[in-house]
Amino acid sequence: MGTLTKFYIKSSGGETVETLVRTGQDIRGAAAGRVVDSSGKARKDVLILLFDTLGKTDFSEYKLIDACFSDADGFFAFGPLTDNALYAVCVYDGGVRLRELKLEI
């Protein structure tokens, strides 16, 4: 999502480290979400695929443009996304497609 700034933090016992990262305004679209089970518990390492639908209705014609795994807290994010585009987000756990969502930016 724009320029990547990377930094490292190494704390010692009993130490609290605080940091503030300021970025310029970014008007591009993004998609972020969280995967949880039926009881609301975060699901990690769930595969999430992002497809450009290319204006098609048949899944076999979609173009895969990104993939990620949910983190330890179940979160995932994709971006930047193109304005006025229709995306499909597919969520897989253990090779089984759990959910397909359509997302219009």
MMTF fields as JSON, N, C-alpha, C and O atoms, coordinates in Angstrom:
{
  "mmtfVersion": "1.0.0",
  "mmtfProducer": "UNKNOWN",
  "numBonds": 419,
  "numAtoms": 420,
  "numGroups": 105,
  "numChains": 1,
  "numModels": 1,
  "chainsPerModel": [1],
  "groupsPerChain": [105],
  "chainIdList": ["A"],
  "bondAtomList": [4, 2, 8, 6, 12, 10, 16, 14, 20, 18, 24, 22, 28, 26, 32, 30, 36, 34, 40, 38, 44, 42, 48, 46, 52, 50, 56, 54, 60, 58, 64, 62, 68, 66, 72, 70, 76, 74, 80, 78, 84, 82, 88, 86, 92, 90, 96, 94, 100, 98, 104, 102, 108, 106, 112, 110, 116, 114, 120, 118, 124, 122, 128, 126, 132, 130, 136, 134, 140, 138, 144, 142, 148, 146, 152, 150, 156, 154, 160, 158, 164, 162, 168, 166, 172, 170, 176, 174, 180, 178, 184, 182, 188, 186, 192, 190, 196, 194, 200, 198, 204, 202, 208, 206, 212, 210, 216, 214, 220, 218, 224, 222, 228, 226, 232, 230, 236, 234, 240, 238, 244, 242, 248, 246, 252, 250, 256, 254, 260, 258, 264, 262, 268, 266, 272, 270, 276, 274, 280, 278, 284, 282, 288, 286, 292, 290, 296, 294, 300, 298, 304, 302, 308, 306, 312, 310, 316, 314, 320, 318, 324, 322, 328, 326, 332, 330, 336, 334, 340, 338, 344, 342, 348, 346, 352, 350, 356, 354, 360, 358, 364, 362, 368, 366, 372, 370, 376, 374, 380, 378, 384, 382, 388, 386, 392, 390, 396, 394, 400, 398, 404, 402, 408, 406, 412, 410, 416, 414],
  "bondOrderList": [1, 1, 1, 1, 1, 1, 1, 1, 1, 1, 1, 1, 1, 1, 1, 1, 1, 1, 1, 1, 1, 1, 1, 1, 1, 1, 1, 1, 1, 1, 1, 1, 1, 1, 1, 1, 1, 1, 1, 1, 1, 1, 1, 1, 1, 1, 1, 1, 1, 1, 1, 1, 1, 1, 1, 1, 1, 1, 1, 1, 1, 1, 1, 1, 1, 1, 1, 1, 1, 1, 1, 1, 1, 1, 1, 1, 1, 1, 1, 1, 1, 1, 1, 1, 1, 1, 1, 1, 1, 1, 1, 1, 1, 1, 1, 1, 1, 1, 1, 1, 1, 1, 1, 1],
  "groupList": [{"groupName": "MET", "atomNameList": ["N", "CA", "C", "O"], "elementList": ["N", "C", "C", "O"], "formalChargeList": [0, 0, 0, 0], "bondAtomList": [1, 0, 2, 1, 3, 2], "bondOrderList": [1, 1, 2], "singleLetterCode": "M", "chemCompType": "L-PEPTIDE LINKING"}, {"groupName": "GLY", "atomNameList": ["N", "CA", "C", "O"], "elementList": ["N", "C", "C", "O"], "formalChargeList": [0, 0, 0, 0], "bondAtomList": [1, 0, 2, 1, 3, 2], "bondOrderList": [1, 1, 2], "singleLetterCode": "G", "chemCompType": "PEPTIDE LINKING"}, {"groupName": "THR", "atomNameList": ["N", "CA", "C", "O"], "elementList": ["N", "C", "C", "O"], "formalChargeList": [0, 0, 0, 0], "bondAtomList": [1, 0, 2, 1, 3, 2], "bondOrderList": [1, 1, 2], "singleLetterCode": "T", "chemCompType": "L-PEPTIDE LINKING"}, {"groupName": "LEU", "atomNameList": ["N", "CA", "C", "O"], "elementList": ["N", "C", "C", "O"], "formalChargeList": [0, 0, 0, 0], "bondAtomList": [1, 0, 2, 1, 3, 2], "bondOrderList": [1, 1, 2], "singleLetterCode": "L", "chemCompType": "L-PEPTIDE LINKING"}, {"groupName": "LYS", "atomNameList": ["N", "CA", "C", "O"], "elementList": ["N", "C", "C", "O"], "formalChargeList": [0, 0, 0, 0], "bondAtomList": [1, 0, 2, 1, 3, 2], "bondOrderList": [1, 1, 2], "singleLetterCode": "K", "chemCompType": "L-PEPTIDE LINKING"}, {"groupName": "PHE", "atomNameList": ["N", "CA", "C", "O"], "elementList": ["N", "C", "C", "O"], "formalChargeList": [0, 0, 0, 0], "bondAtomList": [1, 0, 2, 1, 3, 2], "bondOrderList": [1, 1, 2], "singleLetterCode": "F", "chemCompType": "L-PEPTIDE LINKING"}, {"groupName": "TYR", "atomNameList": ["N", "CA", "C", "O"], "elementList": ["N", "C", "C", "O"], "formalChargeList": [0, 0, 0, 0], "bondAtomList": [1, 0, 2, 1, 3, 2], "bondOrderList": [1, 1, 2], "singleLetterCode": "Y", "chemCompType": "L-PEPTIDE LINKING"}, {"groupName": "ILE", "atomNameList": ["N", "CA", "C", "O"], "elementList": ["N", "C", "C", "O"], "formalChargeList": [0, 0, 0, 0], "bondAtomList": [1, 0, 2, 1, 3, 2], "bondOrderList": [1, 1, 2], "singleLetterCode": "I", "chemCompType": "L-PEPTIDE LINKING"}, {"groupName": "SER", "atomNameList": ["N", "CA", "C", "O"], "elementList": ["N", "C", "C", "O"], "formalChargeList": [0, 0, 0, 0], "bondAtomList": [1, 0, 2, 1, 3, 2], "bondOrderList": [1, 1, 2], "singleLetterCode": "S", "chemCompType": "L-PEPTIDE LINKING"}, {"groupName": "GLU", "atomNameList": ["N", "CA", "C", "O"], "elementList": ["N", "C", "C", "O"], "formalChargeList": [0, 0, 0, 0], "bondAtomList": [1, 0, 2, 1, 3, 2], "bondOrderList": [1, 1, 2], "singleLetterCode": "E", "chemCompType": "L-PEPTIDE LINKING"}, {"groupName": "VAL", "atomNameList": ["N", "CA", "C", "O"], "elementList": ["N", "C", "C", "O"], "formalChargeList": [0, 0, 0, 0], "bondAtomList": [1, 0, 2, 1, 3, 2], "bondOrderList": [1, 1, 2], "singleLetterCode": "V", "chemCompType": "L-PEPTIDE LINKING"}, {"groupName": "ARG", "atomNameList": ["N", "CA", "C", "O"], "elementList": ["N", "C", "C", "O"], "formalChargeList": [0, 0, 0, 0], "bondAtomList": [1, 0, 2, 1, 3, 2], "bondOrderList": [1, 1, 2], "singleLetterCode": "R", "chemCompType": "L-PEPTIDE LINKING"}, {"groupName": "GLN", "atomNameList": ["N", "CA", "C", "O"], "elementList": ["N", "C", "C", "O"], "formalChargeList": [0, 0, 0, 0], "bondAtomList": [1, 0, 2, 1, 3, 2], "bondOrderList": [1, 1, 2], "singleLetterCode": "Q", "chemCompType": "L-PEPTIDE LINKING"}, {"groupName": "ASP", "atomNameList": ["N", "CA", "C", "O"], "elementList": ["N", "C", "C", "O"], "formalChargeList": [0, 0, 0, 0], "bondAtomList": [1, 0, 2, 1, 3, 2], "bondOrderList": [1, 1, 2], "singleLetterCode": "D", "chemCompType": "L-PEPTIDE LINKING"}, {"groupName": "ALA", "atomNameList": ["N", "CA", "C", "O"], "elementList": ["N", "C", "C", "O"], "formalChargeList": [0, 0, 0, 0], "bondAtomList": [1, 0, 2, 1, 3, 2], "bondOrderList": [1, 1, 2], "singleLetterCode": "A", "chemCompType": "L-PEPTIDE LINKING"}, {"groupName": "CYS", "atomNameList": ["N", "CA", "C", "O"], "elementList": ["N", "C", "C", "O"], "formalChargeList": [0, 0, 0, 0], "bondAtomList": [1, 0, 2, 1, 3, 2], "bondOrderList": [1, 1, 2], "singleLetterCode": "C", "chemCompType": "L-PEPTIDE LINKING"}, {"groupName": "PRO", "atomNameList": ["N", "CA", "C", "O"], "elementList": ["N", "C", "C", "O"], "formalChargeList": [0, 0, 0, 0], "bondAtomList": [1, 0, 2, 1, 3, 2], "bondOrderList": [1, 1, 2], "singleLetterCode": "P", "chemCompType": "L-PEPTIDE LINKING"}, {"groupName": "ASN", "atomNameList": ["N", "CA", "C", "O"], "elementList": ["N", "C", "C", "O"], "formalChargeList": [0, 0, 0, 0], "bondAtomList": [1, 0, 2, 1, 3, 2], "bondOrderList": [1, 1, 2], "singleLetterCode": "N", "chemCompType": "L-PEPTIDE LINKING"}],
  "groupTypeList": [0, 1, 2, 3, 2, 4, 5, 6, 7, 4, 8, 8, 1, 1, 9, 2, 10, 9, 2, 3, 10, 11, 2, 1, 12, 13, 7, 11, 1, 14, 14, 14, 1, 11, 10, 10, 13, 8, 8, 1, 4, 14, 11, 4, 13, 10, 3, 7, 3, 3, 5, 13, 2, 3, 1, 4, 2, 13, 5, 8, 9, 6, 4, 3, 7, 13, 14, 15, 5, 8, 13, 14, 13, 1, 5, 5, 14, 5, 1, 16, 3, 2, 13, 17, 14, 3, 6, 14, 10, 15, 10, 6, 13, 1, 1, 10, 11, 3, 11, 9, 3, 4, 3, 9, 7],
  "groupIdList": [1, 2, 3, 4, 5, 6, 7, 8, 9, 10, 11, 12, 13, 14, 15, 16, 17, 18, 19, 20, 21, 22, 23, 24, 25, 26, 27, 28, 29, 30, 31, 32, 33, 34, 35, 36, 37, 38, 39, 40, 41, 42, 43, 44, 45, 46, 47, 48, 49, 50, 51, 52, 53, 54, 55, 56, 57, 58, 59, 60, 61, 62, 63, 64, 65, 66, 67, 68, 69, 70, 71, 72, 73, 74, 75, 76, 77, 78, 79, 80, 81, 82, 83, 84, 85, 86, 87, 88, 89, 90, 91, 92, 93, 94, 95, 96, 97, 98, 99, 100, 101, 102, 103, 104, 105],
  "secStructList": [7, 7, 1, 7, 7, 7, 7, 7, 7, 7, 7, 7, 6, 6, 7, 7, 7, 7, 7, 7, 7, 7, 7, 7, 7, 7, 7, 7, 3, 3, 3, 3, 3, 3, 7, 5, 7, 6, 6, 1, 7, 5, 7, 7, 1, 7, 3, 3, 3, 3, 3, 3, 7, 6, 6, 7, 1, 1, 4, 4, 4, 7, 3, 3, 3, 3, 3, 3, 3, 7, 7, 6, 6, 1, 3, 3, 3, 3, 3, 3, 3, 7, 6, 6, 7, 3, 3, 3, 3, 3, 3, 3, 3, 6, 6, 3, 3, 3, 3, 3, 3, 3, 3, 3, 7],
  "xCoordList": [0.827, 0.0, 0.88, 1.004, 1.474, 2.387, 3.791, 4.156, 4.57, 5.956, 6.049, 5.395, 6.859, 7.047, 8.166, 9.269, 7.883, 8.893, 9.089, 8.134, 10.335, 10.607, 11.535, 12.498, 11.238, 12.11, 12.029, 11.111, 12.99, 13.075, 13.017, 13.5, 12.422, 12.349, 12.824, 12.369, 13.736, 14.2, 14.143, 14.886, 13.25, 13.103, 13.838, 14.056, 14.202, 14.823, 13.748, 12.665, 14.037, 13.077, 12.535, 13.302, 11.23, 10.593, 10.522, 10.01, 11.022, 11.046, 9.817, 9.394, 9.252, 8.165, 8.697, 9.301, 8.472, 8.934, 7.713, 6.766, 7.729, 6.651, 7.203, 8.348, 6.389, 6.815, 5.622, 4.48, 5.887, 4.859, 5.351, 6.453, 4.548, 4.894, 3.879, 2.676, 4.361, 3.482, 3.693, 4.821, 2.58, 2.652, 1.865, 1.05, 2.126, 1.348, -0.034, -0.26, -0.955, -2.316, -2.314, -1.712, -2.986, -3.075, -4.552, -5.307, -4.967, -6.376, -6.743, -7.888, -5.782, -6.081, -6.916, -6.879, -7.672, -8.516, -7.735, -6.649, -8.301, -7.709, -8.838, -9.948, -8.546, -9.498, -8.797, -7.677, -9.448, -8.901, -10.031, -11.195, -9.675, -10.703, -10.117, -8.915, -10.982, -10.573, -11.33, -12.533, -10.626, -11.234, -11.423, -10.472, -12.666, -12.983, -13.855, -14.52, -13.843, -14.711, -16.099, -16.353, -16.986, -18.374, -18.504, -19.518, -17.482, -17.529, -16.849, -16.797, -16.322, -15.668, -14.173, -13.522, -13.616, -12.18, -11.41, -11.79, -10.321, -9.499, -8.948, -8.559, -8.922, -8.359, -7.09, -7.141, -5.959, -4.702, -4.397, -4.928, -3.528, -3.061, -4.178, -4.089, -5.222, -6.286, -5.894, -5.493, -6.006, -5.617, -6.725, -7.886, -6.345, -7.293, -6.752, -5.609, -7.582, -7.203, -8.011, -9.205, -7.362, -8.015, -8.0, -6.941, -9.178, -9.318, -9.896, -10.739, -9.436, -10.088, -11.141, -10.806, -12.396, -13.456, -13.423, -14.054, -12.691, -12.59, -13.959, -14.128, -14.943, -16.302, -17.044, -18.125, -16.486, -17.099, -17.946, -17.777, -18.844, -19.657, -19.237, -19.644, -18.434, -17.985, -16.641, -15.66, -16.603, -15.399, -14.181, -13.069, -14.363, -13.228, -12.547, -11.439, -13.198, -12.613, -11.963, -11.393, -12.041, -11.42, -9.903, -9.367, -9.22, -7.757, -7.255, -7.585, -6.454, -5.856, -4.819, -3.916, -4.952, -3.993, -3.213, -2.179, -3.675, -2.918, -3.408, -4.52, -2.559, -2.903, -2.169, -1.074, -2.767, -2.111, -2.724, -3.731, -2.103, -2.629, -3.006, -2.342, -4.068, -4.445, -3.361, -2.716, -3.171, -2.133, -2.66, -3.761, -1.888, -2.248, -3.554, -4.216, -3.931, -5.18, -6.301, -7.378, -6.039, -7.048, -7.133, -7.978, -6.277, -6.366, -5.636, -4.662, -6.142, -5.501, -5.795, -6.724, -4.993, -5.213, -4.67, -3.689, -5.327, -4.894, -4.916, -5.76, -4.005, -4.027, -2.721, -1.761, -2.654, -3.766, -4.699, -4.284, -5.949, -6.948, -7.356, -7.319, -7.742, -8.117, -9.552, -10.438, -9.765, -11.117, -12.039, -11.598, -13.312, -14.359, -14.11, -14.467, -13.514, -13.272, -14.049, -14.271, -14.457, -15.156, -14.193, -13.67, -13.966, -13.053, -13.833, -14.933, -13.253, -13.789, -12.73, -11.553, -13.159, -12.275, -12.738, -13.902, -11.827, -12.162, -11.333, -10.126, -11.991, -11.364, -11.326, -12.357, -10.117, -9.92, -9.275, -8.341, -9.785, -9.19, -9.03, -10.013, -7.796, -7.544, -7.927, -8.323, -7.816, -8.136, -9.615, -9.998, -10.45, -11.887, -12.285, -11.956, -12.989, -13.418, -14.558, -15.626, -14.315, -15.302, -16.275, -17.462, -15.762, -16.579, -16.06, -14.855, -16.972, -16.608, -17.369, -18.585, -16.645, -17.243, -16.948, -15.868, -17.873, -17.62, -17.436, -18.167, -16.471, -16.069, -15.927, -15.12, -16.696, -16.588, -15.93, -16.38, -14.86, -14.111, -14.496, -13.984],
  "yCoordList": [-1.157, 0.0, 1.231, 1.909, 1.517, 2.634, 2.202, 1.037, 3.142, 2.879, 2.052, 2.349, 1.023, 0.158, 0.707, 0.953, 0.898, 1.301, 0.146, -0.344, -0.293, -1.423, -0.976, -0.247, -1.417, -1.121, -2.283, -3.1, -2.355, -3.447, -2.905, -1.808, -3.686, -3.322, -4.521, -5.643, -4.287, -5.342, -4.768, -3.849, -5.327, -4.793, -5.678, -6.869, -5.062, -5.786, -6.08, -5.496, -6.975, -7.332, -6.116, -5.26, -6.033, -4.945, -3.635, -2.647, -3.604, -2.371, -2.301, -3.314, -1.118, -0.883, -0.025, 1.023, -0.47, 0.268, 0.836, 0.104, 2.13, 2.771, 3.339, 3.788, 3.32, 3.898, 4.533, 4.127, 5.514, 6.196, 6.244, 6.724, 5.753, 5.78, 6.671, 6.416, 7.706, 8.612, 8.364, 8.263, 8.269, 8.08, 9.19, 9.869, 9.358, 10.313, 9.749, 8.548, 10.607, 10.163, 9.258, 9.587, 8.127, 7.17, 6.975, 6.498, 7.337, 7.271, 5.983, 5.809, 5.088, 3.839, 2.922, 3.012, 2.034, 1.106, -0.076, -0.4, -0.711, -1.9, -2.754, -2.27, -4.005, -4.919, -5.574, -6.067, -5.578, -6.219, -6.965, -6.571, -8.027, -8.801, -9.677, -9.654, -10.44, -11.345, -12.652, -12.652, -13.765, -15.087, -15.614, -15.698, -15.967, -16.533, -17.769, -17.908, -18.662, -19.835, -19.479, -18.326, -20.454, -20.194, -19.679, -19.076, -19.915, -19.409, -18.048, -17.489, -17.507, -16.206, -16.265, -15.226, -17.478, -17.637, -17.418, -17.939, -16.639, -16.342, -17.62, -18.549, -17.651, -18.789, -18.326, -17.427, -18.931, -18.566, -19.559, -20.668, -19.133, -19.944, -20.408, -21.483, -19.607, -19.87, -19.156, -17.993, -19.844, -19.285, -18.386, -18.786, -17.17, -16.232, -15.848, -15.409, -16.017, -15.693, -14.504, -14.403, -13.604, -12.434, -12.557, -12.707, -12.493, -12.603, -11.32, -10.68, -10.941, -9.901, -10.626, -11.562, -10.22, -10.923, -10.599, -11.289, -9.553, -9.132, -8.894, -8.989, -8.582, -8.34, -9.611, -9.541, -10.764, -12.057, -12.563, -12.121, -13.478, -14.094, -15.53, -16.113, -16.106, -17.489, -17.519, -16.941, -18.197, -18.253, -18.726, -18.269, -19.621, -20.16, -19.1, -19.319, -17.955, -16.881, -15.784, -14.843, -15.893, -14.907, -15.029, -16.09, -13.929, -13.912, -13.773, -12.808, -14.746, -14.68, -13.56, -13.534, -12.63, -11.525, -11.459, -10.793, -12.133, -12.12, -13.24, -13.745, -13.616, -14.65, -14.353, -13.791, -14.728, -14.585, -15.582, -16.226, -15.695, -16.519, -15.597, -14.589, -15.943, -15.157, -15.284, -16.325, -14.206, -14.215, -14.885, -15.437, -14.832, -15.503, -14.98, -15.685, -13.741, -13.168, -13.26, -12.697, -13.979, -14.177, -13.08, -13.149, -12.063, -10.925, -11.169, -11.919, -10.507, -10.517, -9.183, -8.474, -8.845, -7.604, -7.724, -8.426, -7.025, -6.928, -5.467, -4.696, -5.096, -3.746, -3.434, -4.191, -2.377, -1.491, -2.131, -2.993, -1.704, -2.207, -1.096, 0.084, -1.478, -0.532, -0.048, -0.83, 1.248, 1.806, 1.171, 0.761, 1.099, 0.621, -0.791, -1.103, -1.624, -3.013, -3.931, -3.6, -5.077, -6.076, -7.23, -7.839, -7.52, -8.571, -9.714, -9.516, -10.898, -12.041, -12.46, -12.596, -12.661, -13.125, -14.529, -14.731, -15.501, -16.879, -17.3, -17.064, -17.92, -18.329, -19.854, -20.518, -20.398, -21.846, -22.258, -21.614, -23.331, -23.891, -25.39, -26.102, -25.866, -27.282, -27.733, -28.884, -26.847, -27.186, -27.107, -27.357, -26.765, -26.666, -25.196, -24.407, -24.83, -23.439, -23.197, -23.8, -22.308, -22.008, -20.93, -20.979, -19.956, -18.792, -18.092, -18.051, -17.546, -16.679, -15.378, -15.377, -14.27, -12.945, -12.113, -12.23, -11.29, -10.346, -8.983, -8.606, -8.256, -6.989, -5.974, -6.163, -4.896, -3.853, -2.634, -2.108, -2.189, -1.023, 0.188, 1.282],
  "zCoordList": [0.0, 0.0, 0.0, 1.02, -1.098, -1.163, -0.818, -0.982, -0.342, -0.002, 1.266, 2.266, 1.216, 2.377, 3.233, 2.746, 4.5, 5.458, 6.407, 7.01, 6.541, 7.406, 8.51, 8.272, 9.723, 10.84, 11.805, 11.733, 12.705, 13.66, 15.074, 15.355, 15.957, 17.368, 18.167, 17.945, 19.094, 19.995, 21.404, 21.749, 22.206, 23.559, 24.56, 24.337, 25.645, 26.753, 27.785, 27.739, 28.71, 29.745, 30.468, 30.911, 30.591, 31.31, 30.548, 31.074, 29.325, 28.54, 27.635, 27.079, 27.49, 26.556, 25.42, 25.651, 24.206, 23.035, 22.323, 22.035, 22.04, 21.312, 20.026, 19.978, 18.981, 17.715, 17.022, 17.235, 16.206, 15.43, 13.992, 13.728, 13.066, 11.652, 10.957, 11.016, 10.303, 9.562, 8.072, 7.589, 7.366, 5.925, 5.246, 5.869, 3.965, 3.198, 2.94, 3.093, 2.551, 2.274, 1.047, 0.025, 1.154, 0.057, -0.254, 0.593, -1.452, -1.804, -2.54, -2.958, -2.698, -3.39, -2.502, -1.275, -3.158, -2.419, -1.868, -2.349, -0.855, -0.251, 0.305, 0.529, 0.522, 1.156, 2.33, 2.197, 3.463, 4.657, 5.348, 5.271, 6.011, 6.69, 7.774, 8.039, 8.388, 9.457, 9.299, 9.035, 9.459, 9.381, 10.795, 11.573, 11.12, 12.429, 12.221, 11.195, 13.209, 13.128, 13.661, 14.011, 13.723, 14.122, 15.557, 15.912, 16.38, 17.751, 17.891, 18.987, 16.77, 16.803, 17.058, 17.17, 17.152, 17.4, 16.084, 15.036, 16.165, 14.989, 14.376, 15.084, 13.04, 12.308, 11.601, 10.762, 11.933, 11.278, 10.166, 10.133, 9.256, 8.136, 7.212, 6.619, 7.088, 6.124, 4.834, 4.866, 3.702, 2.414, 1.87, 1.794, 1.496, 0.9, -0.47, -0.593, -1.5, -2.872, -3.356, -3.077, -4.081, -4.656, -6.17, -6.779, -6.77, -8.219, -8.782, -8.154, -9.98, -10.762, -11.591, -12.316, -11.502, -12.238, -13.726, -14.526, -14.101, -15.504, -16.118, -17.334, -15.266, -15.749, -16.129, -16.714, -15.808, -16.163, -15.003, -13.866, -15.284, -14.24, -13.97, -12.965, -14.847, -14.701, -13.97, -14.44, -12.817, -11.995, -12.779, -12.514, -13.726, -14.49, -15.346, -15.836, -15.53, -16.341, -15.5, -16.052, -14.175, -13.294, -13.366, -13.685, -13.065, -13.065, -11.623, -10.933, -11.179, -9.851, -9.838, -10.674, -8.881, -8.831, -7.53, -7.477, -6.468, -5.22, -4.314, -4.467, -3.37, -2.394, -1.098, -1.115, 0.023, 1.312, 2.294, 1.999, 3.453, 4.533, 5.686, 5.925, 6.396, 7.561, 8.628, 8.757, 9.389, 10.427, 11.705, 11.713, 12.756, 14.011, 14.601, 15.363, 14.252, 14.744, 13.709, 13.901, 12.604, 11.568, 10.53, 9.636, 10.621, 9.705, 8.386, 8.316, 7.343, 6.027, 5.346, 5.731, 4.324, 3.588, 2.173, 1.923, 1.25, -0.141, -0.556, -0.097, -1.408, -1.95, -2.646, -2.507, -3.367, -3.693, -4.725, -5.501, -4.724, -5.653, -6.606, -6.256, -7.798, -8.842, -8.632, -8.288, -8.843, -8.756, -9.792, -10.865, -9.456, -10.365, -10.891, -12.027, -10.084, -10.478, -9.541, -8.377, -10.056, -9.253, -8.992, -9.925, -7.722, -7.308, -6.661, -6.145, -6.696, -5.959, -4.942, -5.275, -3.714, -2.65, -2.28, -1.933, -2.353, -2.005, -0.799, -0.745, 0.158, 1.413, 1.459, 1.355, 1.619, 1.646, 2.963, 3.441, 3.536, 4.748, 4.539, 4.337, 4.589, 4.367, 2.969, 2.781, 1.984, 0.608, 0.271, -0.872, 1.236, 1.024, 0.934, 1.819, -0.132, -0.268, 0.706, 0.599, 1.656, 2.682, 2.241, 2.564, 1.5, 1.199, -0.04, -0.284, -0.816, -1.93, -1.76, -1.571, -1.827, -1.664, -2.894, -3.475, -3.295, -4.385, -3.756, -2.841, -4.242, -3.664, -4.772, -5.682, -4.715, -5.722, -5.116, -4.098, -5.752, -5.268, -6.091, -5.855]
}
